[in-house]
Amino acid sequence: MFSPSEITVHAGQPVELKIVGQTGVHGIESSTLGIPATTIMPGSTQTVKFTPSKAGTYSLHCTIPCGTDHSQMVIVIKVV
Ligand SMILES: [Cu+2]
């Protein structure tokens, strides 16, 4: 699961997201938001930098099939 499962960022402002892998291998990607395909390994920290351009609510699904909870592994990024 992504924790927190929802974040709010500002359009036009660079965002630096630090993602800490706990268990399992997960992924995040959004061409709309400019988030490159990123794999998060357990025990590692990935830094993802992007600058959202358009306001909106974006649901990002984990890009790697990671187990029974995979279908619910979503992070909502609100761009305001
Ligand atoms: Cu996952």
PDB file of the backbone (N, CA, C, O) and the ligand in Angstrom, with CONECT records:
HET     CU  A 101       1
ATOM      1  N   MET A   1       0.837  -1.196   0.000  1.00  0.00           N
ATOM      2  CA  MET A   1       0.000   0.000   0.000  1.00  0.00           C
ATOM      3  C   MET A   1       0.874   1.249   0.000  1.00  0.00           C
ATOM      4  O   MET A   1       1.973   1.267   0.555  1.00  0.00           O
ATOM      5  N   PHE A   2       0.361   2.266  -0.625  1.00  0.00           N
ATOM      6  CA  PHE A   2       1.043   3.549  -0.537  1.00  0.00           C
ATOM      7  C   PHE A   2       0.584   4.238   0.748  1.00  0.00           C
ATOM      8  O   PHE A   2      -0.605   4.260   1.064  1.00  0.00           O
ATOM      9  N   SER A   3       1.518   4.782   1.459  1.00  0.00           N
ATOM     10  CA  SER A   3       1.177   5.506   2.676  1.00  0.00           C
ATOM     11  C   SER A   3       1.976   6.808   2.732  1.00  0.00           C
ATOM     12  O   SER A   3       3.205   6.751   2.764  1.00  0.00           O
ATOM     13  N   PRO A   4       1.345   7.958   2.746  1.00  0.00           N
ATOM     14  CA  PRO A   4      -0.107   8.145   2.713  1.00  0.00           C
ATOM     15  C   PRO A   4      -0.676   7.758   1.354  1.00  0.00           C
ATOM     16  O   PRO A   4       0.058   7.684   0.368  1.00  0.00           O
ATOM     17  N   SER A   5      -1.959   7.515   1.300  1.00  0.00           N
ATOM     18  CA  SER A   5      -2.559   7.088   0.044  1.00  0.00           C
ATOM     19  C   SER A   5      -3.027   8.274  -0.779  1.00  0.00           C
ATOM     20  O   SER A   5      -3.529   8.112  -1.891  1.00  0.00           O
ATOM     21  N   GLU A   6      -2.861   9.461  -0.229  1.00  0.00           N
ATOM     22  CA  GLU A   6      -3.250  10.653  -0.974  1.00  0.00           C
ATOM     23  C   GLU A   6      -2.310  11.788  -0.628  1.00  0.00           C
ATOM     24  O   GLU A   6      -2.030  12.033   0.545  1.00  0.00           O
ATOM     25  N   ILE A   7      -1.813  12.491  -1.660  1.00  0.00           N
ATOM     26  CA  ILE A   7      -0.982  13.659  -1.406  1.00  0.00           C
ATOM     27  C   ILE A   7      -1.485  14.819  -2.258  1.00  0.00           C
ATOM     28  O   ILE A   7      -2.128  14.620  -3.289  1.00  0.00           O
ATOM     29  N   THR A   8      -1.185  16.017  -1.813  1.00  0.00           N
ATOM     30  CA  THR A   8      -1.581  17.208  -2.554  1.00  0.00           C
ATOM     31  C   THR A   8      -0.337  17.998  -2.918  1.00  0.00           C
ATOM     32  O   THR A   8       0.509  18.282  -2.069  1.00  0.00           O
ATOM     33  N   VAL A   9      -0.239  18.348  -4.198  1.00  0.00           N
ATOM     34  CA  VAL A   9       0.902  19.121  -4.677  1.00  0.00           C
ATOM     35  C   VAL A   9       0.370  20.308  -5.476  1.00  0.00           C
ATOM     36  O   VAL A   9      -0.828  20.409  -5.743  1.00  0.00           O
ATOM     37  N   HIS A  10       1.282  21.203  -5.853  1.00  0.00           N
ATOM     38  CA  HIS A  10       0.853  22.414  -6.532  1.00  0.00           C
ATOM     39  C   HIS A  10       1.314  22.441  -7.986  1.00  0.00           C
ATOM     40  O   HIS A  10       2.465  22.132  -8.296  1.00  0.00           O
ATOM     41  N   ALA A  11       0.411  22.808  -8.852  1.00  0.00           N
ATOM     42  CA  ALA A  11       0.736  22.889 -10.281  1.00  0.00           C
ATOM     43  C   ALA A  11       1.852  23.907 -10.490  1.00  0.00           C
ATOM     44  O   ALA A  11       1.851  24.982  -9.891  1.00  0.00           O
ATOM     45  N   GLY A  12       2.796  23.552 -11.341  1.00  0.00           N
ATOM     46  CA  GLY A  12       3.879  24.462 -11.680  1.00  0.00           C
ATOM     47  C   GLY A  12       5.011  24.479 -10.676  1.00  0.00           C
ATOM     48  O   GLY A  12       6.010  25.169 -10.880  1.00  0.00           O
ATOM     49  N   GLN A  13       4.872  23.736  -9.604  1.00  0.00           N
ATOM     50  CA  GLN A  13       5.932  23.707  -8.594  1.00  0.00           C
ATOM     51  C   GLN A  13       6.584  22.336  -8.559  1.00  0.00           C
ATOM     52  O   GLN A  13       5.904  21.313  -8.484  1.00  0.00           O
ATOM     53  N   PRO A  14       7.919  22.326  -8.616  1.00  0.00           N
ATOM     54  CA  PRO A  14       8.622  21.038  -8.601  1.00  0.00           C
ATOM     55  C   PRO A  14       8.325  20.258  -7.328  1.00  0.00           C
ATOM     56  O   PRO A  14       8.258  20.817  -6.233  1.00  0.00           O
ATOM     57  N   VAL A  15       8.150  18.972  -7.500  1.00  0.00           N
ATOM     58  CA  VAL A  15       7.836  18.082  -6.375  1.00  0.00           C
ATOM     59  C   VAL A  15       8.947  17.060  -6.282  1.00  0.00           C
ATOM     60  O   VAL A  15       9.398  16.520  -7.293  1.00  0.00           O
ATOM     61  N   GLU A  16       9.382  16.799  -5.069  1.00  0.00           N
ATOM     62  CA  GLU A  16      10.343  15.728  -4.853  1.00  0.00           C
ATOM     63  C   GLU A  16       9.691  14.726  -3.913  1.00  0.00           C
ATOM     64  O   GLU A  16       9.387  15.025  -2.758  1.00  0.00           O
ATOM     65  N   LEU A  17       9.490  13.541  -4.442  1.00  0.00           N
ATOM     66  CA  LEU A  17       8.797  12.505  -3.694  1.00  0.00           C
ATOM     67  C   LEU A  17       9.815  11.449  -3.280  1.00  0.00           C
ATOM     68  O   LEU A  17      10.479  10.852  -4.127  1.00  0.00           O
ATOM     69  N   LYS A  18       9.931  11.228  -1.998  1.00  0.00           N
ATOM     70  CA  LYS A  18      10.818  10.158  -1.531  1.00  0.00           C
ATOM     71  C   LYS A  18       9.948   8.956  -1.177  1.00  0.00           C
ATOM     72  O   LYS A  18       9.077   9.029  -0.311  1.00  0.00           O
ATOM     73  N   ILE A  19      10.206   7.859  -1.864  1.00  0.00           N
ATOM     74  CA  ILE A  19       9.394   6.665  -1.647  1.00  0.00           C
ATOM     75  C   ILE A  19      10.266   5.591  -1.017  1.00  0.00           C
ATOM     76  O   ILE A  19      11.284   5.183  -1.577  1.00  0.00           O
ATOM     77  N   VAL A  20       9.848   5.148   0.143  1.00  0.00           N
ATOM     78  CA  VAL A  20      10.596   4.130   0.877  1.00  0.00           C
ATOM     79  C   VAL A  20       9.911   2.788   0.689  1.00  0.00           C
ATOM     80  O   VAL A  20       8.736   2.626   1.018  1.00  0.00           O
ATOM     81  N   GLY A  21      10.655   1.826   0.157  1.00  0.00           N
ATOM     82  CA  GLY A  21      10.117   0.492  -0.028  1.00  0.00           C
ATOM     83  C   GLY A  21      10.159  -0.285   1.273  1.00  0.00           C
ATOM     84  O   GLY A  21      11.195  -0.342   1.935  1.00  0.00           O
ATOM     85  N   GLN A  22       9.039  -0.880   1.638  1.00  0.00           N
ATOM     86  CA  GLN A  22       9.035  -1.676   2.866  1.00  0.00           C
ATOM     87  C   GLN A  22       9.022  -3.157   2.529  1.00  0.00           C
ATOM     88  O   GLN A  22      10.028  -3.842   2.711  1.00  0.00           O
ATOM     89  N   THR A  23       7.899  -3.658   2.041  1.00  0.00           N
ATOM     90  CA  THR A  23       7.895  -5.064   1.646  1.00  0.00           C
ATOM     91  C   THR A  23       7.443  -5.190   0.204  1.00  0.00           C
ATOM     92  O   THR A  23       6.558  -4.461  -0.243  1.00  0.00           O
ATOM     93  N   GLY A  24       8.038  -6.092  -0.506  1.00  0.00           N
ATOM     94  CA  GLY A  24       7.650  -6.343  -1.888  1.00  0.00           C
ATOM     95  C   GLY A  24       8.232  -5.317  -2.837  1.00  0.00           C
ATOM     96  O   GLY A  24       8.774  -4.289  -2.429  1.00  0.00           O
ATOM     97  N   VAL A  25       8.104  -5.627  -4.109  1.00  0.00           N
ATOM     98  CA  VAL A  25       8.595  -4.735  -5.149  1.00  0.00           C
ATOM     99  C   VAL A  25       7.402  -4.020  -5.750  1.00  0.00           C
ATOM    100  O   VAL A  25       6.413  -4.655  -6.118  1.00  0.00           O
ATOM    101  N   HIS A  26       7.488  -2.714  -5.852  1.00  0.00           N
ATOM    102  CA  HIS A  26       6.383  -1.925  -6.361  1.00  0.00           C
ATOM    103  C   HIS A  26       6.878  -0.933  -7.398  1.00  0.00           C
ATOM    104  O   HIS A  26       8.080  -0.714  -7.552  1.00  0.00           O
ATOM    105  N   GLY A  27       5.942  -0.347  -8.094  1.00  0.00           N
ATOM    106  CA  GLY A  27       6.341   0.602  -9.116  1.00  0.00           C
ATOM    107  C   GLY A  27       5.390   1.771  -9.191  1.00  0.00           C
ATOM    108  O   GLY A  27       4.230   1.694  -8.786  1.00  0.00           O
ATOM    109  N   ILE A  28       5.923   2.867  -9.726  1.00  0.00           N
ATOM    110  CA  ILE A  28       5.085   4.050  -9.922  1.00  0.00           C
ATOM    111  C   ILE A  28       5.484   4.686 -11.250  1.00  0.00           C
ATOM    112  O   ILE A  28       6.653   4.676 -11.637  1.00  0.00           O
ATOM    113  N   GLU A  29       4.499   5.231 -11.930  1.00  0.00           N
ATOM    114  CA  GLU A  29       4.755   5.885 -13.216  1.00  0.00           C
ATOM    115  C   GLU A  29       3.539   6.712 -13.579  1.00  0.00           C
ATOM    116  O   GLU A  29       2.407   6.295 -13.334  1.00  0.00           O
ATOM    117  N   SER A  30       3.761   7.876 -14.158  1.00  0.00           N
ATOM    118  CA  SER A  30       2.660   8.646 -14.728  1.00  0.00           C
ATOM    119  C   SER A  30       3.188   9.568 -15.807  1.00  0.00           C
ATOM    120  O   SER A  30       3.882  10.545 -15.524  1.00  0.00           O
ATOM    121  N   SER A  31       2.854   9.250 -17.038  1.00  0.00           N
ATOM    122  CA  SER A  31       3.304  10.129 -18.120  1.00  0.00           C
ATOM    123  C   SER A  31       2.592  11.470 -18.041  1.00  0.00           C
ATOM    124  O   SER A  31       3.157  12.500 -18.410  1.00  0.00           O
ATOM    125  N   THR A  32       1.361  11.461 -17.564  1.00  0.00           N
ATOM    126  CA  THR A  32       0.600  12.702 -17.440  1.00  0.00           C
ATOM    127  C   THR A  32       1.273  13.658 -16.456  1.00  0.00           C
ATOM    128  O   THR A  32       1.352  14.862 -16.700  1.00  0.00           O
ATOM    129  N   LEU A  33       1.746  13.116 -15.361  1.00  0.00           N
ATOM    130  CA  LEU A  33       2.368  13.957 -14.340  1.00  0.00           C
ATOM    131  C   LEU A  33       3.865  14.123 -14.558  1.00  0.00           C
ATOM    132  O   LEU A  33       4.501  14.940 -13.892  1.00  0.00           O
ATOM    133  N   GLY A  34       4.429  13.360 -15.479  1.00  0.00           N
ATOM    134  CA  GLY A  34       5.864  13.441 -15.715  1.00  0.00           C
ATOM    135  C   GLY A  34       6.676  12.608 -14.740  1.00  0.00           C
ATOM    136  O   GLY A  34       7.848  12.896 -14.496  1.00  0.00           O
ATOM    137  N   ILE A  35       6.057  11.578 -14.184  1.00  0.00           N
ATOM    138  CA  ILE A  35       6.776  10.681 -13.280  1.00  0.00           C
ATOM    139  C   ILE A  35       7.312   9.512 -14.087  1.00  0.00           C
ATOM    140  O   ILE A  35       6.538   8.713 -14.614  1.00  0.00           O
ATOM    141  N   PRO A  36       8.632   9.405 -14.188  1.00  0.00           N
ATOM    142  CA  PRO A  36       9.206   8.301 -14.966  1.00  0.00           C
ATOM    143  C   PRO A  36       8.955   6.962 -14.294  1.00  0.00           C
ATOM    144  O   PRO A  36       8.739   6.890 -13.084  1.00  0.00           O
ATOM    145  N   ALA A  37       8.985   5.902 -15.094  1.00  0.00           N
ATOM    146  CA  ALA A  37       8.798   4.557 -14.538  1.00  0.00           C
ATOM    147  C   ALA A  37       9.862   4.301 -13.482  1.00  0.00           C
ATOM    148  O   ALA A  37      11.060   4.359 -13.756  1.00  0.00           O
ATOM    149  N   THR A  38       9.404   4.020 -12.283  1.00  0.00           N
ATOM    150  CA  THR A  38      10.302   3.866 -11.147  1.00  0.00           C
ATOM    151  C   THR A  38       9.965   2.583 -10.416  1.00  0.00           C
ATOM    152  O   THR A  38       8.799   2.310 -10.131  1.00  0.00           O
ATOM    153  N   THR A  39      10.974   1.802 -10.115  1.00  0.00           N
ATOM    154  CA  THR A  39      10.772   0.574  -9.356  1.00  0.00           C
ATOM    155  C   THR A  39      11.262   0.791  -7.932  1.00  0.00           C
ATOM    156  O   THR A  39      12.362   1.291  -7.700  1.00  0.00           O
ATOM    157  N   ILE A  40      10.422   0.405  -6.995  1.00  0.00           N
ATOM    158  CA  ILE A  40      10.777   0.576  -5.585  1.00  0.00           C
ATOM    159  C   ILE A  40      11.042  -0.793  -4.983  1.00  0.00           C
ATOM    160  O   ILE A  40      10.140  -1.621  -4.858  1.00  0.00           O
ATOM    161  N   MET A  41      12.291  -1.016  -4.614  1.00  0.00           N
ATOM    162  CA  MET A  41      12.677  -2.291  -4.012  1.00  0.00           C
ATOM    163  C   MET A  41      12.537  -2.195  -2.497  1.00  0.00           C
ATOM    164  O   MET A  41      12.682  -1.118  -1.919  1.00  0.00           O
ATOM    165  N   PRO A  42      12.252  -3.333  -1.857  1.00  0.00           N
ATOM    166  CA  PRO A  42      12.155  -3.300  -0.396  1.00  0.00           C
ATOM    167  C   PRO A  42      13.474  -2.850   0.226  1.00  0.00           C
ATOM    168  O   PRO A  42      14.551  -3.286  -0.181  1.00  0.00           O
ATOM    169  N   GLY A  43      13.368  -1.985   1.201  1.00  0.00           N
ATOM    170  CA  GLY A  43      14.557  -1.526   1.908  1.00  0.00           C
ATOM    171  C   GLY A  43      15.310  -0.432   1.198  1.00  0.00           C
ATOM    172  O   GLY A  43      16.384  -0.032   1.646  1.00  0.00           O
ATOM    173  N   SER A  44      14.770   0.069   0.090  1.00  0.00           N
ATOM    174  CA  SER A  44      15.460   1.147  -0.614  1.00  0.00           C
ATOM    175  C   SER A  44      14.567   2.369  -0.721  1.00  0.00           C
ATOM    176  O   SER A  44      13.345   2.287  -0.597  1.00  0.00           O
ATOM    177  N   THR A  45      15.202   3.489  -0.950  1.00  0.00           N
ATOM    178  CA  THR A  45      14.458   4.737  -1.097  1.00  0.00           C
ATOM    179  C   THR A  45      14.663   5.274  -2.499  1.00  0.00           C
ATOM    180  O   THR A  45      15.793   5.408  -2.968  1.00  0.00           O
ATOM    181  N   GLN A  46      13.572   5.577  -3.154  1.00  0.00           N
ATOM    182  CA  GLN A  46      13.627   6.161  -4.492  1.00  0.00           C
ATOM    183  C   GLN A  46      13.156   7.602  -4.420  1.00  0.00           C
ATOM    184  O   GLN A  46      12.163   7.917  -3.765  1.00  0.00           O
ATOM    185  N   THR A  47      13.888   8.469  -5.106  1.00  0.00           N
ATOM    186  CA  THR A  47      13.450   9.857  -5.169  1.00  0.00           C
ATOM    187  C   THR A  47      12.905  10.128  -6.553  1.00  0.00           C
ATOM    188  O   THR A  47      13.581   9.912  -7.559  1.00  0.00           O
ATOM    189  N   VAL A  48      11.685  10.599  -6.588  1.00  0.00           N
ATOM    190  CA  VAL A  48      11.016  10.878  -7.851  1.00  0.00           C
ATOM    191  C   VAL A  48      10.777  12.376  -7.928  1.00  0.00           C
ATOM    192  O   VAL A  48      10.176  12.969  -7.033  1.00  0.00           O
ATOM    193  N   LYS A  49      11.258  12.981  -9.013  1.00  0.00           N
ATOM    194  CA  LYS A  49      11.065  14.424  -9.173  1.00  0.00           C
ATOM    195  C   LYS A  49      10.169  14.688 -10.369  1.00  0.00           C
ATOM    196  O   LYS A  49      10.354  14.116 -11.443  1.00  0.00           O
ATOM    197  N   PHE A  50       9.209  15.550 -10.167  1.00  0.00           N
ATOM    198  CA  PHE A  50       8.344  15.924 -11.277  1.00  0.00           C
ATOM    199  C   PHE A  50       7.739  17.285 -10.996  1.00  0.00           C
ATOM    200  O   PHE A  50       7.703  17.753  -9.858  1.00  0.00           O
ATOM    201  N   THR A  51       7.266  17.902 -12.061  1.00  0.00           N
ATOM    202  CA  THR A  51       6.569  19.173 -11.917  1.00  0.00           C
ATOM    203  C   THR A  51       5.212  19.036 -12.587  1.00  0.00           C
ATOM    204  O   THR A  51       5.119  19.065 -13.814  1.00  0.00           O
ATOM    205  N   PRO A  52       4.158  18.887 -11.788  1.00  0.00           N
ATOM    206  CA  PRO A  52       2.826  18.743 -12.387  1.00  0.00           C
ATOM    207  C   PRO A  52       2.419  20.042 -13.063  1.00  0.00           C
ATOM    208  O   PRO A  52       2.652  21.128 -12.534  1.00  0.00           O
ATOM    209  N   SER A  53       1.816  19.924 -14.226  1.00  0.00           N
ATOM    210  CA  SER A  53       1.474  21.145 -14.953  1.00  0.00           C
ATOM    211  C   SER A  53      -0.011  21.476 -14.882  1.00  0.00           C
ATOM    212  O   SER A  53      -0.403  22.640 -14.966  1.00  0.00           O
ATOM    213  N   LYS A  54      -0.821  20.454 -14.727  1.00  0.00           N
ATOM    214  CA  LYS A  54      -2.268  20.686 -14.793  1.00  0.00           C
ATOM    215  C   LYS A  54      -2.965  20.256 -13.514  1.00  0.00           C
ATOM    216  O   LYS A  54      -2.729  19.161 -13.002  1.00  0.00           O
ATOM    217  N   ALA A  55      -3.818  21.118 -13.006  1.00  0.00           N
ATOM    218  CA  ALA A  55      -4.583  20.763 -11.810  1.00  0.00           C
ATOM    219  C   ALA A  55      -5.513  19.591 -12.099  1.00  0.00           C
ATOM    220  O   ALA A  55      -6.005  19.431 -13.216  1.00  0.00           O
ATOM    221  N   GLY A  56      -5.739  18.795 -11.096  1.00  0.00           N
ATOM    222  CA  GLY A  56      -6.631  17.659 -11.263  1.00  0.00           C
ATOM    223  C   GLY A  56      -6.338  16.618 -10.206  1.00  0.00           C
ATOM    224  O   GLY A  56      -5.453  16.788  -9.367  1.00  0.00           O
ATOM    225  N   THR A  57      -7.085  15.553 -10.260  1.00  0.00           N
ATOM    226  CA  THR A  57      -6.884  14.442  -9.332  1.00  0.00           C
ATOM    227  C   THR A  57      -6.437  13.236 -10.136  1.00  0.00           C
ATOM    228  O   THR A  57      -7.132  12.789 -11.048  1.00  0.00           O
ATOM    229  N   TYR A  58      -5.286  12.721  -9.794  1.00  0.00           N
ATOM    230  CA  TYR A  58      -4.693  11.634 -10.562  1.00  0.00           C
ATOM    231  C   TYR A  58      -4.546  10.398  -9.674  1.00  0.00           C
ATOM    232  O   TYR A  58      -3.961  10.459  -8.593  1.00  0.00           O
ATOM    233  N   SER A  59      -5.083   9.291 -10.146  1.00  0.00           N
ATOM    234  CA  SER A  59      -4.929   8.038  -9.419  1.00  0.00           C
ATOM    235  C   SER A  59      -3.842   7.219 -10.091  1.00  0.00           C
ATOM    236  O   SER A  59      -3.947   6.875 -11.269  1.00  0.00           O
ATOM    237  N   LEU A  60      -2.811   6.913  -9.345  1.00  0.00           N
ATOM    238  CA  LEU A  60      -1.713   6.122  -9.887  1.00  0.00           C
ATOM    239  C   LEU A  60      -1.751   4.736  -9.272  1.00  0.00           C
ATOM    240  O   LEU A  60      -1.752   4.559  -8.054  1.00  0.00           O
ATOM    241  N   HIS A  61      -1.782   3.782 -10.153  1.00  0.00           N
ATOM    242  CA  HIS A  61      -1.810   2.392  -9.727  1.00  0.00           C
ATOM    243  C   HIS A  61      -0.385   1.863  -9.660  1.00  0.00           C
ATOM    244  O   HIS A  61       0.461   2.226 -10.476  1.00  0.00           O
ATOM    245  N   CYS A  62      -0.133   1.020  -8.702  1.00  0.00           N
ATOM    246  CA  CYS A  62       1.162   0.341  -8.652  1.00  0.00           C
ATOM    247  C   CYS A  62       1.384  -0.351 -10.002  1.00  0.00           C
ATOM    248  O   CYS A  62       0.497  -1.040 -10.508  1.00  0.00           O
ATOM    249  N   THR A  63       2.588  -0.158 -10.584  1.00  0.00           N
ATOM    250  CA  THR A  63       2.833  -0.664 -11.939  1.00  0.00           C
ATOM    251  C   THR A  63       3.359  -2.098 -11.960  1.00  0.00           C
ATOM    252  O   THR A  63       3.548  -2.676 -13.030  1.00  0.00           O
ATOM    253  N   ILE A  64       3.590  -2.662 -10.798  1.00  0.00           N
ATOM    254  CA  ILE A  64       4.136  -4.015 -10.743  1.00  0.00           C
ATOM    255  C   ILE A  64       3.167  -4.921  -9.981  1.00  0.00           C
ATOM    256  O   ILE A  64       2.813  -4.632  -8.838  1.00  0.00           O
ATOM    257  N   PRO A  65       2.742  -6.010 -10.609  1.00  0.00           N
ATOM    258  CA  PRO A  65       1.840  -6.931  -9.889  1.00  0.00           C
ATOM    259  C   PRO A  65       2.553  -7.425  -8.629  1.00  0.00           C
ATOM    260  O   PRO A  65       3.556  -8.134  -8.707  1.00  0.00           O
ATOM    261  N   CYS A  66       2.019  -7.040  -7.471  1.00  0.00           N
ATOM    262  CA  CYS A  66       2.798  -7.251  -6.249  1.00  0.00           C
ATOM    263  C   CYS A  66       2.107  -8.155  -5.246  1.00  0.00           C
ATOM    264  O   CYS A  66       2.586  -8.300  -4.121  1.00  0.00           O
ATOM    265  N   GLY A  67       1.005  -8.759  -5.619  1.00  0.00           N
ATOM    266  CA  GLY A  67       0.377  -9.658  -4.671  1.00  0.00           C
ATOM    267  C   GLY A  67      -1.103  -9.413  -4.556  1.00  0.00           C
ATOM    268  O   GLY A  67      -1.707  -8.741  -5.392  1.00  0.00           O
ATOM    269  N   THR A  68      -1.683  -9.966  -3.509  1.00  0.00           N
ATOM    270  CA  THR A  68      -3.138  -9.939  -3.372  1.00  0.00           C
ATOM    271  C   THR A  68      -3.696  -8.527  -3.249  1.00  0.00           C
ATOM    272  O   THR A  68      -4.826  -8.266  -3.663  1.00  0.00           O
ATOM    273  N   ASP A  69      -2.912  -7.621  -2.685  1.00  0.00           N
ATOM    274  CA  ASP A  69      -3.423  -6.266  -2.483  1.00  0.00           C
ATOM    275  C   ASP A  69      -3.120  -5.338  -3.663  1.00  0.00           C
ATOM    276  O   ASP A  69      -3.393  -4.138  -3.624  1.00  0.00           O
ATOM    277  N   HIS A  70      -2.548  -5.934  -4.709  1.00  0.00           N
ATOM    278  CA  HIS A  70      -2.103  -5.097  -5.828  1.00  0.00           C
ATOM    279  C   HIS A  70      -3.225  -4.239  -6.421  1.00  0.00           C
ATOM    280  O   HIS A  70      -3.018  -3.071  -6.748  1.00  0.00           O
ATOM    281  N   SER A  71      -4.414  -4.836  -6.554  1.00  0.00           N
ATOM    282  CA  SER A  71      -5.507  -4.109  -7.204  1.00  0.00           C
ATOM    283  C   SER A  71      -5.932  -2.887  -6.404  1.00  0.00           C
ATOM    284  O   SER A  71      -6.530  -1.960  -6.949  1.00  0.00           O
ATOM    285  N   GLN A  72      -5.623  -2.884  -5.108  1.00  0.00           N
ATOM    286  CA  GLN A  72      -5.991  -1.721  -4.294  1.00  0.00           C
ATOM    287  C   GLN A  72      -4.817  -0.781  -4.068  1.00  0.00           C
ATOM    288  O   GLN A  72      -4.933   0.200  -3.334  1.00  0.00           O
ATOM    289  N   MET A  73      -3.695  -1.081  -4.695  1.00  0.00           N
ATOM    290  CA  MET A  73      -2.512  -0.270  -4.416  1.00  0.00           C
ATOM    291  C   MET A  73      -2.497   0.957  -5.315  1.00  0.00           C
ATOM    292  O   MET A  73      -1.949   0.957  -6.418  1.00  0.00           O
ATOM    293  N   VAL A  74      -3.116   1.987  -4.798  1.00  0.00           N
ATOM    294  CA  VAL A  74      -3.302   3.210  -5.571  1.00  0.00           C
ATOM    295  C   VAL A  74      -2.853   4.394  -4.721  1.00  0.00           C
ATOM    296  O   VAL A  74      -3.091   4.435  -3.514  1.00  0.00           O
ATOM    297  N   ILE A  75      -2.207   5.345  -5.362  1.00  0.00           N
ATOM    298  CA  ILE A  75      -1.961   6.608  -4.673  1.00  0.00           C
ATOM    299  C   ILE A  75      -2.660   7.702  -5.457  1.00  0.00           C
ATOM    300  O   ILE A  75      -2.574   7.764  -6.683  1.00  0.00           O
ATOM    301  N   VAL A  76      -3.347   8.554  -4.736  1.00  0.00           N
ATOM    302  CA  VAL A  76      -4.066   9.664  -5.361  1.00  0.00           C
ATOM    303  C   VAL A  76      -3.218  10.923  -5.198  1.00  0.00           C
ATOM    304  O   VAL A  76      -2.880  11.328  -4.086  1.00  0.00           O
ATOM    305  N   ILE A  77      -2.890  11.521  -6.322  1.00  0.00           N
ATOM    306  CA  ILE A  77      -2.117  12.766  -6.286  1.00  0.00           C
ATOM    307  C   ILE A  77      -3.044  13.894  -6.724  1.00  0.00           C
ATOM    308  O   ILE A  77      -3.507  13.941  -7.864  1.00  0.00           O
ATOM    309  N   LYS A  78      -3.296  14.787  -5.798  1.00  0.00           N
ATOM    310  CA  LYS A  78      -4.138  15.933  -6.104  1.00  0.00           C
ATOM    311  C   LYS A  78      -3.242  17.108  -6.471  1.00  0.00           C
ATOM    312  O   LYS A  78      -2.388  17.526  -5.689  1.00  0.00           O
ATOM    313  N   VAL A  79      -3.449  17.626  -7.664  1.00  0.00           N
ATOM    314  CA  VAL A  79      -2.700  18.788  -8.104  1.00  0.00           C
ATOM    315  C   VAL A  79      -3.643  19.991  -8.018  1.00  0.00           C
ATOM    316  O   VAL A  79      -4.697  20.018  -8.653  1.00  0.00           O
ATOM    317  N   VAL A  80      -3.243  20.980  -7.223  1.00  0.00           N
ATOM    318  CA  VAL A  80      -4.121  22.143  -7.036  1.00  0.00           C
ATOM    319  C   VAL A  80      -3.434  23.415  -7.512  1.00  0.00           C
ATOM    320  O   VAL A  80      -4.016  24.497  -7.434  1.00  0.00           O
TER     321      VAL A  80
HETATM  322 CU    CU A 101       2.592  -2.731  -5.419  1.00  0.00          CU2+
END
